Amino acid sequence: MKRAGQRVLLLLLLPLLLLTFTGHEAAAAGSTAGRIVMDSKELALPKGVILENVNGSVMIPIRVVVENLGFEVLWEQTTRKVTVQQDGKSVQLAVGSKTAEADGVSLSLNAAPKQNGGTVLVPIRFVSEQFGLSVGWDNTDKTVYLSGGIPSQTPEPVTTDPLPSATPAPAAAVTVPAPSPLPEDNDSTEEHGGSIIATPAPVVTSPQVKGAVFSENRLIIAVAGGAKPTVTKVTGPDRIVVDFPGAAFASDFSGSFPGVSTGGSPQGKLDVSGYPQVTEIRYALFSNSPSTVRFVIQTAGPQNYQVSTDDSTGLITVDLNTVNNGTGTVVNPELNGRPVVVLDAGHGGTQPGAVSLTGKAEKAFNLAVILKAGAILAQEGWADVVYTRTDDATLDLKGRVAIAEAAKATLFISLHGNSLAAEYPNRDKVNGSETYYSRSESLPLAQIMQKHLVAGTGFKDNGVRSKSLHVTRETSMPAVLLEAGYLTNPGNEAAMYSEQMQDNLAREIVAGIREYLGL
């Protein structure tokens, strides 16, 4: 904590679950001992402090905002003004005043901030709207519920099952194809049933690289004469370099797209179509002195691998189907190199999300479109699809992230409908589609998905926005949250619940995923 005169700066960086607020606190007047629960954990209140519900706004101590929500708070003692900041957003409130400022824009409050002794209380409902927190009020036990990422009226229950509601469809069996042509009968390998297997052959005394193929997310190289690989990871761009020091290409070496270097040694690329995480595999004689054959696996991002050598067959395998189990990198037999797309229908079950002007629940729109998009992906067959929910199930934010992480997802796409609180001025005029992301590596996905989102809805393009939402912040893969339109806008609402618009949007979501993956 740093002090400059009477100005106090409090900055505590604790994780914050953020979301668009759509809830309404129950009407309750006066003071109550009360509790504050954030994501199923009760927060400690300053001694002697009670919660108040004034004109429908729950008032909570500013100390709670600082210590538990991770905002930056400035307190000006002389003017009794509170400034709350996060991610470039600034909201200023003054004790006793029903006028607040959000990024320089004046807004009206239902209840003015107040000071009880040494404690300043602020309206959490207003703060939540500005910074994306969801607030629920249980008038029965006088409890404020705070949650992040997805709006809800009650606290989100913690799931004990981290597994997907629908498991990925198994990929079609792929046989490791032999390079065509492979070495003839006098070599150490032959073609059999489309696979590389070994047969006895005359001993090759000098190290040679005889053939290579990429299949099932594995680089398989046939060698002879004791050729041994040296494998390293390199960044800028990300790639895995496989060198065979002292080795040369066999005279009849074959790869997928062979070429010829000026020195007469093979060079070319292997076929990596259908594996979006691998952008290219190229090979060449890297050095003549000493002779060194090099393969370069260029990847879309950091990629773990495991190398195995079978001296009896002369096959070297660089397997990219790996996971880190905490003690090292191991092969995961369930991986196949196909992209895994997690489709997240926001809300569900006891969490209806926003309620439209005509009383329709947001959760129904989210699920309908997500299931349509998933069906298209399954029919096209180039990706494995994992749903966070396939029915009207209740699932908390941590459970959604856990599903994506357990599936080792390539992408995470969450779909929502937007809304504005009842007291928002001219809320029925606000409309349009927008895409949210939290981490810089998700920006390219967000930009592509926003283009397709607008094409699918036909609504105004509200652009790409950065926001610290739980499902886009806590996932480790590129992740975005799509806000299709505003359920509080008559035109948006009518379109969003039409079959035609839902079909169009589902097709565009798939098209955006396909474009991002380069397929």
DRENMIPA-929145 format. One record per residue: residue in three letters; x, y, z of N, C-alpha, C, CB in turn. Coordinates in steps of 0.2 Angstrom, whole numbers, plus 5000, padded with zeros to 4 digits. Each point is the difference from the previous one (the first is absolute). Glycine has a CB too. Example, Ala and Ser with C-alpha at 12.3 -4.5 7.8 and 13.67 -1.06 7.14 Angstrom:
<pts>
ala506649725039499650065000500450065000499149945006ser500750114990500450065001499650055003500649974990
</pts>
This chain:
<pts>
met500449945000499650065000500450065000499149945006lys500850114990500450064999499550065002500849954991arg499550105013499650065001500450064997499649955011ala500050094986500250074998499550055002500549954990gly499750085016499650055003499449965003500350104993gln499149925005499449975003499749954995499850105006arg500649894988499849964995500249935001500050094992val499649865008500249935002499949964994499750015012leu500849954986499949964994500149935002500550084993leu498949885006500049935002500049964994499450025011leu501149934988500049964994500249935002500350104993leu499249865007500149935001499849964994499850025013leu500649944984499949964994499849935002500850074994leu498649925007499749935001499549994994500150015013pro499949924986499649984994499350035001500749904998leu499050124996499350035000499649974994500450115005leu499049864997499649974995499550064998500149885005leu499950144988499750054998499449984995501050075001leu498549974998499549984995499550064999500149885004thr499550114991499550054999499449995005500350004988phe499550065015499549995006499350004997500850055008thr498849904993499350014998499549985006500349964989gly499950035017499649985006499750065003500749915002his498750085001499750055004500049995007499350024990glu500950025015500049995007499350005002501150055002ala498749905003499350005002499950075004500049875001ala499450155000499950065003500049995008499350044990ala501149995013500150005007500250065003500349884999ala499450155006500250065003500350005006499150054994gly501350005008500350005006500749965001498950025005ser501349975001500649975002499949935002500550115003thr500149854996500049935002500749985001498949984994ala501249975011500649985001500349974994499749985012gly500049974985500149984993500749974999499350094997arg500849884997500649974998500250024993499849905008ile500850094990500250014993500449934998500150135001val499649844994500349934998500350014993499249945007met501450054992500350004993500249944998500450115002asp499349864992500149944998500149945005500650064991ser498849945013499949955005500550015006499749924991lys500650135010500550025005499750065004501049944994glu498950055012499850065004500550055002499149935005leu500850134993500550055001500050035007500050034988ala500649995015500050035007499850074999500949925004leu498650105000499850075001500450045005498849974995pro501350095004500350045006499650005006500650074992lys499749925014499650005006499550055001501049945005gly498450044997499550055001499650034994500750035010val499549954984499750024994499449964998501250044996ile498350005002499449964998499950024993499550005011leu500149964985499850014993499450045000500649904996glu499350144999499450044999499749994993500450085009asn498949924991499750004993499650065000499949885000val500450174996499750074999499750004993500850055009asn498549964991499750014993500249954995500050125003gly500049825000500249944996500749994998498950024995ser501550025008500849994999500349985006500050094992val500349855008500449985006500650035000499549894999met500750145007500650045002500549965004499350105000ile501349894997500549965003500650055002499649894994pro500850095011500650045002500550004994499849975012ile500550094987500550014995500649955001499650124998arg500549875008500649955002499949934997500150075011val499349914989499849944997500250004992499149985009val500750074988500250014993500849994999499050084998val501349965006500850005000500349935001500050125003glu499849855003500449945002499749944997500150055011asn499349954986499849934997499950004993499549985011leu500450084986499850004993500650034996498850025003gly501750004999500650014996500050074997500149884999phe499450175002500050064997500550055003498849984998glu501450074998500450055003499650065002501049974993val499050055014499650055003500450065002499249915003leu500650154995500350065003499550035004500750014990trp499550025016499550035005500350075001499649895005glu500050164993500250075001499650035006500250024988gln500249985018499650025006499750075000500949935006thr499450124991499750065001499450014996501150055001thr498849924993499450004996499549945001500750074992arg499649885012499649945002499849974993499650055011lys500949944984499849974994500449945000499850114994val499949845003500349934999500149994992499549955011thr501150034987500149984993500249935000500350124997val499349844999500149934999500249994993499149975008gln501549994991500349994993500249934999500450115001gln499549874993500349934998500050004992499549955010asp501150034988500149994992499850064996499749885002gly500550185001499950064996499350035001500849964992lys498750015012499450025001500050045007499449904993ser500350165007500050045006499350025002501250044997val498649955009499350025003500250045006499449904995gln500250165005500150045006499450025004500950054994leu499149945012499450015004500150045006499649894997ala499950155005500250055006499549985005500450094993val499849915014499649995005499450055000501049955007gly498450034994499450045000499750024993500550045011ser499849944984499850034993499749944996500950095000lys498649924997499649954996500350014993499050005007thr501550044991500350004994500749975000499350104997ala500849864998500749964999500250024993499749915009glu501050084991500350004993500349944998500250125002ala499749864992500349944997500450024994499149925005asp501650084995500450024995499750074997500349884997gly499650175008499850064998499350024999501150014995val498549935004499350014999499650005006500149944989ser499450115012499650005007499549954999500350125002leu499649855004499449955001499750015006500649924993ser498750065007499650015006500049935004499350094995leu500749925012500049945005499450005003501250015002asn498549935000499449995004500250025007499649914993ala501050085009500250015007500750035000499249915005ala500950144999500650045001500549965004499550114998pro501249895001500449975004500050035007500849974991lys499350005015500050035006500549975005498850014999gln501450035006500549995004499749995007500850074994asn499449875009499849985007500649995004499049944996gly501250115008500650015004500650004995499449935009gly501050024991500650004996499949954994500750025010thr498749964989499949964994499550034995500149905008val500150104986499750034994499649944997500850094998leu498549925000499749944997499850034993499549965011val500550004984499850024993499549954998501250044998pro498449984997499549954997500349954995499250095001ile500849855001500449954997499649984993500449955011arg499050074988499649984994500350054995499049975006phe501150094995500350054995500749984999499250095004val501249905001500749984998500049944996500450055011ser499249904990500049944996499850014993499649945010glu499950104989499950024993500650034996498850025003gln501550025000500650034997500649964999499650105005phe500549855000500649954999499849934999500650085008gly498849914990499949934998499849955005500750034991leu499249995016499949955005499249985000501050045007ser498949904995499349985001499850005007500149934989val499350105013499850015006499349965001500750115002gly499349855004499349985001499950015008500149914991trp499250105010499850025007499549955002500250124998asp499949845008499649965003499750035006500649904996asn498750125003499750045005499849965006499650074992thr500449865007499949965006500550005005499449924992asp501250075006500650005005500450065000500049885000lys499850174996500350075000500749994997499350045009thr500849924986500749994997500150034993500049895007val500650144992500250024993500449954997500050125004tyr499849864990500449954997500450034994499249915003leu501550084997500450034994500249944996500350115007ser499749904987500349944996500350044993499249915005gly501250054991500350034995499949964993500850045008gly499250004987500049974993499349994997501049945003ile498550035001499449994997499550035005500349894994pro499250155004499550035005499649945003500050114993ser499849905013499549965003499750035006500749904996gln498750075006499650035005500249975007499150024992thr501249925008500249975006500749974999498949975002pro501550025003500749974999500049944996500350055011glu500249944985500149954996500349945003500250074991pro499449875009500349945004500649984997498949975003val501650005001500649974998499949934998500650075007thr499649924986499949934998500649955002499450054990thr500449895011500549955002500249964995499650005011asp500150014983500249964994500350044995499149925002pro501650084997500350044995500049984993500850035009leu498849914990500049974993499550034996500449905005pro499750104988499550034996499349975000501050034992ser498550015006499449975000499949954994499550115005ala500949914990500049954994500749994998498950044996thr501449905004500749994999500150014993500149925009pro500550094989500250014993499949944996500850085003ala498949934991499949944995500749974998498950054996pro501149885005500749974998500150014993499849925008ala500950104991500250014993500049934996500750105004ala499249914990500149944995500749975001499150044992ala500949895008500749975000500450024994499649915007val501050114995500550024994500649965000499650125001thr500549854994500649954999500650044998499349914997val501350085006500650044998500249984993500450015012pro499550044983500249984993500750004999499050054997ala501249914999500749994998500250054995500049885003pro500650164997500150044995500049964993500750075008ser499149974987500049964993500550044995498849975003pro501649994995500249935001500449995006499949974988leu500149985016500449985005500649964997499150005009pro501450004995500649964998499849934997500750065008glu499649914987499849944997500249945005500150054989asp499949895008500149945004500749995003499249954993asn501350095005500649995002500150055006500549964989asp499050085013500150055006499749975006499950094992ser500149955013499849975007499350015001501150035004thr498550004992499350015001499649984994500250095008glu499149904993499649984994499350035001500749904997glu498950104998499350025001499649945001500250104993his499449915012499649945002499350035003501049925002gly498550074995499350025002500050085002499949895005gly500550154991500050075001500450025006498950004995ser501549965008500450025006500749994999499149975007ile501450064996500749995000500249945005500250124997ile500049825000500249955004500749984998498849965002ala501550005002500749984998500149934998500450085009thr500149914986500249934998500750005000499049994993pro501349955007500749995000500350034994499949895007ala500750144993500350034995500849995001499050084997pro501449934997500750015001500250055005500149954988val500450045016500250065004500350064997500349915008val499450154994500250064997500550035005499050024994thr501749995004500550025005500050075001500749914997ser499150134999500050085001499350025001500950014992pro499050045013499450025002499650034994500550035012gln498949954988499650034994499350015003500749944991val498950115005499350015001499749984994500250105008lys499349854993499749974994499350024998500749905003gly499050125002499350024998499750045006499949904992ala499550145007499750035005499250014998501150065004val498549955002499350014999499850035006499849904992phe499650145007499750035006499349985000500750105000ser499149865006499349985000499849995008500249944989glu499250075012499750005007500450045004499649884998asn500650185000500450055004500749975002498950055004arg501449914992500649975002500550014993499549925009leu501150104992500549994995500449945001500150124999ile499849844996500449935000500550004994498949945005ile501750044997500650014996500349935000500250125002ala499949854992500449944999500750014999499049954995val501450025009500750015000500449934999499950115007ala500749894992500549945000500750025001499249954992gly501250005010500750025001500150035006500250014988gly499449995017500150035007499950075000500849915002ala498850124994499850075000499650025006500050004988lys500350055016499750025006499750075000500849915006pro498650104997499850074999500250045006499149964994thr501050115005500150055005499450054999501349995001val498350015004499450045000500050065005499449904996thr500450165001500050065004499450044998501350005001lys498550045004499450054999500350074999499249935007val500550114989500350064998499450055000501049954993thr499050115008499550055000500150054995499849985012gly499750064986500150064995500149984993500450065010pro499249904987499449975002500149935004499450064990asp500049925013500149945004500149944995499250055009arg501349914992500149944996500449955004500050074990ile500049875007500449945003500549984995499049965007val501650044994500549994995500349935002500350124999val499749834996500249935000500650004996498949955003asp501750045000500649994996500349935000500350125002phe500049864993500349935000500850024998498949934997pro501550085008500750024999500449944997500050085009gly500449934985500349954997499649964995500749995010ala498750024989499649964996499950044993499449955010ala500450014985499850034994499449974997501250024997phe498450014998499449974998500249934996499550124999ala500149835001500149944996499950034993499649925009ser500750044986499950024993499350004998501149954998asp498450015005499349994998499650035005500349904993phe499950155011499650035006499450034996501050025007ser498449974997499450034998499650035005500049914992gly499850155007499550045004499450024997501050045006ser498650004997499350014997500150054993499549995012phe500950064989500050054995500850014998498950065003pro501449894994500850015000500150054995500249885003gly500450154998500350044995500849994999499250095003val501149944994500849994999500450065001499749914992ser500850095012500450065002500550004994499849995013thr500650074987500550014995500549955001499750125000gly500449855006500549955001499849934998500550075009gly498949924989499849944998499749965006500850004991ser499250025015499749975006499250025000501149995006pro498549964997499350025000499950055005499749884998gln499750165000499750055005499350004998501150075001gly498549955004499350004999499650015006500249934990lys499150055010499650015005499649945001499950124999leu499849865007499649955001499350035000500849935007asp498750034992499350025000499750005007499849944988val500050125014499750015007499350024999501250035004ser498549964991499350024999499549975006500250024987gly499450025016499649975005500250005007499649934991tyr501050105010500350015006500250085001500549885000pro499050165002500150075001500550025005498950014997gln501349955007500650025005500649994997499349975009val500850004985500649994997500050044993500249895005thr500250164995499950054994500449974994499850105007glu500849864994500449984995500549955003499950114994ile500349845002500649965001500450004994499449925009arg501250104992500550004994500649965001499650114997tyr500749874998500749965001500550024995499349905005ala501350094997500550024995500749975003499450104996leu501149905000500749995002500350065003500249914992phe499850105015500150065003500850025000499049985008ser501449974992500750015000500449944996499950075011asn500649954985500449954997500649985004499750054989ser500549995016500649995004499950025007500750024990pro499149935014499849934998499350004997500849955009ser499150004988499449984996499450005006500649944990thr498950105009499550005005499350014996500850055009val498849904992499350014998499650035005500149904993arg499550155005499550045005499349994998501050085002phe498649915003499250014999499850065005499949874997val499750175000499850065005499249995000501050084997ile498749915009499350005001499850075003500049875002gln499750174993499850075002499350005003500850054991thr499149975015499350005003499750065001500449905006ala498950104995499750065001500150045007499149954992gly501250015013500250025006500449965004498950055001pro501349965005500449955004499749935000500450105007gln500149854991499749944999500549955004499450034989asn500349935016500449945003500149944995499650045011tyr500849924990500149944996500449955004500050074990gln499949875007500449945003500349964994499350005010val501449994991500349964995500149935002500650104996ser499349854999500149935002500449974994498949995007thr501649974995500449964995499949935000500850095001asp499149884994499949924999500649984996498750005002asp501849975001500649984997499849944995500850045009ser498849924993499849944997499750014993499949945011thr499750124989499750024993500350054997498949965005gly501550084998500350064997499550064999500849924994leu498750085011499650065000500150045005499149934995ile500950145004500050055005499450045000501250014998thr498450005007499450035001500050065004499549894998val500350174999499950065004499350015001501150054996asp498749935010499250005002499850075003500149875001leu499450164995499850075003499449995004500450054990asn499349895011499449985004500250005007499549944990thr500850115013500250005007499750045005501149974995val499050025011499750045005500650015006498749974997asn501250085007500550005005499649985007500650104994asn499749855009499649975006500350025006499849904993gly500650165007500250035006500849975001498850015005thr501349944993500749975001500450004993499649935010gly500150084985500349994993499550004995501049955005thr499250044989499650004994499949924998500450114996val498949875003499849934999499650004994500149975012val499849984985499649994994499349995003500949964992asn498650075005499349995001499749974995499950105007pro499949834993499749964995499450034997500649905005glu499050144999499450034998500050054995499649975011leu501050064989500150064995500149974993500550075009asn499349974986500149984993500250054995499249915003gly501050155000500250054996499450054997501049934997arg498450045003499550044998499850055005499549904993pro500350165004499850065005499449985004500450084992val499649945014499549985005499650075002500649905005val498850114993499750065001499549995005500150034988val499950025018499550005005499550054999500949965008leu498550024991499450044999499750015007499949974988asp500050095014499750025007499450044999501150005005ala498349974997499450045000499950035007499549924992gly500650145008499950045007499449985004500750094994his499449925012499549995005499749935000499750124999gly499749875003499649935000499849985007500749974990gly498849995010499749985006499750055004500949915000thr499450105006499750055005500350074998499949915009gln500550094986500350074998499750024993501149975007pro498450064993499650024994500450054995498949975006gly501650074998500350054996499550064999500749924994ala499450125001499650064999499349974998501050074997val498549975005499349994998499850054995499749955011ser500050034983499950054994499450045002500549924992leu499350135004499550045000499349965001500650094994thr499449865002499449965000500049945005499850034988gly500749975017500049945005500449944998499050055004lys501449954990500349944998500750005004499450004989ala500849945012500749995004500650004995499449945009glu501150104993500650004996500349934999500250115004lys499749845001500349945000499849964994500150005013ala499250014985499749964995500350024993499049995007phe501150074992500450024994500749984999499350105000asn501049905006500749985000500149924998500350095009leu499349874994500049934999499849984993499849985012ala499750054985499749994994500650014994498850035004val501550034997500550014994500649965001499650125000ile500649875006500649965002499949924997500350075010leu499149914991499949934998500050004992499349975011lys500450084986500050004993500750014997498950055000ala501549995003500750004998500449945001500050125003gly499949845003500349945001499849954995500150035012ala499349974986499749954995500450014993498949995006ile501250074992500350014994500849985000499250104998leu501149915008500749985001500049935000500350105006ala499349864997500049935000499949974993499650005012gln499950034984499949984993500650014996498750035002glu501650034998500650014996500649955002499650124999gly500449875008500549955002500750015000499249934995trp501050145005500750025000500250025007500050034988ala499649975017500250015007499649965005500250124996asp500049875010499749975005499650065004500949905001val498550085001499650055003499949985007499450034989val500750025016499849995007499550055002501249955002tyr498350035001499550055003500150015007499249974991thr500750095012500050015007499349975003500850104999arg498749914996499349975002499649994994500050065011thr499649894989499649984994499250015002500949924996asp499050095010499350015003500050065005499749874998asp499750135005499950065005500349985006498950034994ala501849965006500349995006500350065003500349884996thr499850115011500450065004500749985000499050035007leu501450024991500849995000500350075002499949904991asp500650095014500350075002500650014995499649985012leu500750084989500550024995500649965001499650115001lys500649875005500649965001499949934996500250065011gly499249914989499849944997500150014993499249975009arg500650084988500150014993500750004998498950074999val501549975005500750004998500349935001500150125004ala499749845001500349945001499849954994499950025013ile499649994984499849964995500550014994498850005003ala501350064996500550024994500749985001499350104998glu500949905009500749985001500049935000500250105007ala499349864995500049935000500049974993499450005011ala500350044985500049984993500650024996498850015000lys501750025003500550034996499850044994500749905004ala498850144997499750034994500550054996498950005007thr500950004987500450054995499750075001500349904992leu499050105008499750065001499450005005500350034988phe499550035014499450005005499650064997500749955011ile498750034988499550054997499450005005500449984988ser499550085015499450005005499550054996500749985011leu498650004990499550044996499550035006500149934989his499750135010499650045005499550044996500949995009gly498650044994499650054998500150065005499249924995asn500950145003500150065004499350035003501150024993ser499050025011499450045003500350065004499349895000leu500250155002500250065004499550005005500550074991ala499749965015499550005006499550054999500949985007ala498550014996499450044999500150075001499449915004glu501050125000500150075001500550034995499749985012tyr500649984984500450034995499650044995500849905001pro499550164998499650054995499949974993500450105007asn499049904991499949984993500349934998500050124997arg499949845008500449934999499749974994500249995012asp499250024986499749974994500350024994498949985006lys501550074994500350034994500749974998499450115002val500949865004500649974999500049934997500450075010asn500049924985500049944996500649984997498850024997gly501349925000500649984997500449945002500150124998ser500449864999500449945002500750025001499349934993glu501050045012500650015002500449945003499650115003thr501049894996500449945002500550025006499949954988tyr500250015017500450015006500649955000499050055006tyr501649984996500649955001500350035006500149974988ser500349995015500450025006500850004999499049965007arg501250004990500849994999500250024993500049915009ser500650114990500250034994500049954994500750085006glu499449854996500149954995499349984997501049965006ser498450074998499449984997499750064995499849945011leu500650114989499850064995499949984993500650075008pro499849894989499949984993499349964999501350004998leu498649965007499449965000499450045001500649905004ala499450155000499550055001499850044994500450015012gln500250014985499950044994499649964994501050075003ile499249874996499749964995499349985002501149964997met498850035009499349985003499550065000500549915007gln499850154994499550055000499850024993500650055009lys499849944986499850014993499449954998501250044997his498949905005499549954999499450005004500949934996leu499250105010499450015005499550054996500749975010val499650094988499650054997499749974994500750095004ala499649874992499749974994499549965001501150004995gly498949965011499549965002499450035003500949925002thr499250135002499450045003499750054995500549985011gly499950064985499850054996499950065005499449934992phe500950075014499950065004500650054999499349935009lys500650124995500550065000500749965003499150105001asp501449924996500749985002500350045005500249964989asn499750015017500350045006500749995002498949995004gly501449964991500850005001500249945005500150124996val500649885004500349955005500250045006500449934991arg499550045015500150035006500449965005498950074999ser501549965005500449965005499750015006501150024994lys498849925010499750005006500249945004499050074996ser501149945011500249945004499549965002500950075004leu498849894992499549955001500349935002499250064992his500549915013500349945002500149954995499450025011val500149964985500149954995500550014994498949975003thr501350104996500550024995500650015003499150054993arg500949965014500650025003500449945003499550115003glu500149845000500349945003500149944995499450045011thr500449964983500149954996500750014997498849994997ser501649965001500750004998500050004992500449945010met499050054987500050004992499750074998499949874999pro500250144994499650064998499350005002500850014990ala498950045013499350005002499650064999500449925008val499050084990499650064999499349995002500750034990leu499050035012499350005002499650044995500349985013leu499249994984499650044995499450025003500549934991glu499450145008499350035002499750014994500450055011ala499149914987499750004994499550064999500049885000gly499750145005499650064999499650025007499849974988tyr499850085012499750025006499349985001500850105000leu499149865005499349985001499650055003500449895002thr499850174999499750065003499850054994500549995011asn499749994983499850034994499549964996501250064999pro498249974999499549974997500249964993499250085005gly501249964991500249974994500549945001499850114995asn500749905009500549955001499649935003500950095002glu498749935003499649945003499649964995500050075011ala499649964985499649974996500449954995499250105001ala501449934996500449964996500349945003500250114994met500149905012500449955004499649945001500650095005tyr498749924996499649945001499749974994499850045012ser500449984982499849984994500449944998499550114997glu500249845000500449944997500550024995499049935002gln500850124993500450024995500750035002498950024993met501050035012500650035003500449955004499450115000gln500349855003500449955004500449954996499250015009asp500549974985500349964995500650044997499049934998asn500950135000500550044997500650015005499150064993leu500849955013500550025005500449935001499350095005ala500449864995500349935001500549994995499049955006arg500850064988500449994994500650055000499049964993glu500950105009500650055000500449995006499350084995ile500549895011500549985005500449954997499250025009val500649934988500449944997500550034995499049925002ala500750134994500550034995500550045003499050014992gly500950025013500550045004500549955003499250095002ile500649865001500549955003500449974994499249975009arg500550014985500449984995500550044997499049944997glu500850135003500550054997500550015005499150064994tyr500849945012500550015005500549945000499350065007leu500549884992500449945000500449994993499249955008gly500650094987500350004994499849944996500950065004leu498549924997499749944996499650024995500049935010
</pts>
